[in-house]
Amino acid sequence: MEISTLKNFLVVAREGNITHAAQALHMSQPALSRQIKMLEEELGKPLFRRTQHKVVLTQTGIDFKERAEQIVRLTDLTVTELSSEDRKIEGTLSIAFGRGAFSGSIIQSIESFNRINPGVKLKMYNGGADYARMLLKARRADVLCVYVKTLPEDAAYVIADAEKRIGLVIPQEYEIAESSEIDLNDLSGVKLIVPDGMVSDRNYEDIFHQIPEGNIIASVEPPMLFVGMARRFGACVLGLEPPTEYLESSRLVFRPIYPIHKLRLILMKSHLAEDSDALEAFMDYVGRFFERQQLEK
């Protein structure tokens, strides 16, 4: 039983469809089907229940999935740690964070990388997307951590988190909170507080073309600290969907804007950055980190 087979099994379990899993793995569907069949024969029990359009884990498959995740996670971590110890990577790595890019998983990945690569000195900058790109242009940052609407075609990157919707954070008692989605055409008279710099951010230009300028009463940074101000002024906060626990603890609700607008958080290597062991090791590590995280979902 090979690690690559376990990883492929986990992709099939995640996708629930052999064809979709084969596409994600960049291999043929018959080859993947044979691999899964050989795995089931080796275990002596079926892992999936097959229907016309999908595959569903059997109870054996559910139990095996948990074990496979543990094996893959431990193997990847061991390889990464041993590789880092052998290479004794040193150097400086600069990371520029765009607005709101400090997600829990990003911080966890950087902390984990730093723990096994103590010889790498980290420099981190925080600001809006324009500020982060300015740092890249000035060759002061090796990596850009930012939300994007479209994945870049001309740069190496790692997808760090699931897509997030753009919408309004609204106090539960507001009448507008009764809607499941917010149509931009229905924002007439609605007061908005927006993150500083969002108006000039290309990710949001389609939205601001449809919002009357008079609706925006203030721009702030960071926006979630101004919920009290929003209540006082009877305003809503425009931005990305915040964590559920934050909403519940603050008696707030999030309502996505319709049509749905989504952004994705990525770690992107600057094409102006000089190649170094520290940069190569970091991009490789975060790639493995978020691949494991995806398999565990």
Long-range contacts (C-beta under 8 A, 24 or more apart in sequence): 1-39, 1-42, 3-71, 3-72, 3-75, 5-35, 5-38, 5-39, 6-68, 6-71, 6-72, 7-72, 7-295, 8-32, 8-35, 8-36, 9-36, 9-39, 9-47, 9-64, 9-65, 9-68, 10-65, 10-68, 10-69, 10-72, 10-295, 11-295, 12-36, 12-48, 12-55, 13-57, 13-61, 13-65, 14-294, 14-295, 14-297, 16-54, 16-55, 16-56, 17-53, 17-54, 17-55, 18-55, 69-295, 69-296, 72-292, 72-295, 73-292, 73-296, 76-288, 76-292, 80-116, 80-285, 80-288, 81-116, 84-116, 84-117, 84-281, 85-116, 87-277, 87-281, 88-119, 89-117, 89-119, 89-120, 89-277, 89-278, 89-281, 90-119, 90-120, 90-277, 90-278, 91-119, 91-120, 91-121, 91-276, 91-277, 91-278, 91-279, 92-120, 92-121, 92-122, 92-123, 92-278, 93-120, 93-121, 93-122, 93-123, 93-142, 93-143, 93-276, 93-278, 93-279, 93-282, 94-122, 94-123, 94-124, 94-125, 94-135, 94-140, 94-141, 94-142, 94-143, 95-122, 95-123, 95-124, 95-125, 95-141, 95-142, 95-143, 95-144, 95-145, 95-267, 96-124, 96-125, 96-127, 96-131, 96-132, 96-133, 96-135, 96-136, 96-140, 96-141, 96-143, 96-144, 96-145, 96-146, 97-124, 97-125, 97-126, 97-127, 97-132, 97-145, 97-146, 98-127, 98-128, 98-129, 98-132, 98-144, 98-145, 98-146, 98-147, 99-127, 99-128, 99-129, 99-147, 99-195, 99-197, 99-198, 99-201, 99-221, 100-147, 100-195, 100-222, 100-239, 100-240, 101-145, 101-146, 101-147, 101-265, 102-126, 103-160, 103-161, 103-265, 105-160, 105-161, 105-290, 105-293, 106-145, 106-160, 106-161, 106-265, 106-267, 109-160, 109-285, 109-286, 109-289, 109-290, 110-286, 112-285, 112-289, 113-281, 113-282, 113-285, 113-286, 113-289, 117-278, 117-281, 117-282, 117-285, 120-278, 120-281, 120-282, 128-196, 128-197, 128-201, 129-197, 129-201, 129-202, 129-203, 130-197, 130-200, 130-201, 131-197, 136-270, 136-272, 137-272, 139-270, 139-272, 139-273, 141-270, 141-273, 142-269, 142-270, 142-273, 142-276, 142-279, 142-282, 143-267, 143-268, 143-269, 143-270, 143-273, 143-279, 143-282, 143-283, 144-267, 144-268, 144-270, 145-265, 145-266, 145-267, 145-268, 146-265, 146-266, 146-268, 147-203, 147-240, 147-263, 147-264, 147-265, 147-266, 148-203, 148-263, 148-264, 148-266, 149-202, 149-203, 149-261, 149-262, 149-263, 149-264, 151-264, 151-266, 152-266, 152-268, 154-271, 155-268, 155-269, 155-270, 155-271, 156-268, 156-269, 156-283, 157-266, 157-267, 157-268, 157-269, 158-266, 158-267, 158-268, 158-283, 158-286, 158-287, 158-290, 159-264, 159-265, 159-266, 159-290, 160-265, 160-266, 160-267, 160-286, 160-290, 161-264, 161-265, 162-264, 163-262, 163-263, 163-264, 164-240, 164-241, 164-262, 164-263, 164-264, 164-265, 165-240, 165-241, 165-254, 165-256, 165-257, 165-260, 165-261, 165-262, 166-204, 166-207, 166-238, 166-239, 166-240, 166-241, 166-256, 166-257, 166-261, 166-262, 166-263, 167-238, 167-239, 167-241, 167-254, 167-255, 167-256, 167-257, 168-192, 168-236, 168-237, 168-238, 168-254, 168-255, 168-257, 169-223, 169-224, 169-227, 169-230, 169-236, 169-237, 169-239, 169-242, 169-247, 169-252, 169-253, 169-254, 170-236, 170-237, 170-252, 170-253, 170-254, 170-255, 171-227, 171-230, 171-231, 171-251, 171-252, 171-253, 172-251, 172-252, 172-253, 174-234, 174-236, 176-236, 176-255, 177-253, 177-255, 179-255, 180-255, 181-255, 181-256, 181-257, 181-258, 181-260, 182-255, 182-256, 182-257, 182-258, 183-257, 183-258, 184-210, 184-211, 184-257, 184-258, 185-210, 187-211, 187-212, 187-215, 188-212, 188-215, 189-215, 190-215, 190-235, 190-236, 191-215, 191-217, 191-233, 191-234, 191-235, 191-236, 192-216, 192-217, 192-235, 192-236, 192-237, 192-238, 193-217, 193-218, 193-219, 193-220, 193-223, 193-226, 193-229, 193-230, 193-233, 193-235, 193-236, 193-237, 193-238, 194-218, 194-219, 194-220, 194-223, 194-237, 194-238, 194-239, 195-219, 195-220, 195-221, 195-222, 195-223, 195-238, 195-239, 196-220, 196-221, 197-221, 198-238, 198-239, 203-263, 204-261, 206-261, 207-238, 207-257, 207-261, 227-252
